[in-house]
Amino acid sequence: MWSWLSYDYDHEVSIETIIQSAQKEIKAGDILVFHDNPKSMERLKQLLPPIIEDLKKKNLEFKIIA
């Protein structure tokens, strides 16, 4: 089961809100959910770089689960 939902598909949730949530809430061991579909693709391009950067700053490793 996942432990942090990105809301990347929900255009009513701002990019900044999602990034702030990620920075505040994501911790070691969490399973993050991002959606690989046309509805979220453009938002993912904006979301992933700062979220990945923050994970690296926290010295967290991440893997892709398909």
ZISULZI-V489781 format. One record per helix or strand of 3 or more residues. SS is the DSSP state (~ for helix, > for strand). FROM is the first residue (numbers start at 1). TO is the last residue. If there is no record, write none. Layout:
# ZISULZI-V489781
ss=SS from=FROM to=TO
ss=SS from=FROM to=TO
This chain:
# ZISULZI-V489781
ss=~ from=15 to=25
ss=~ from=41 to=57
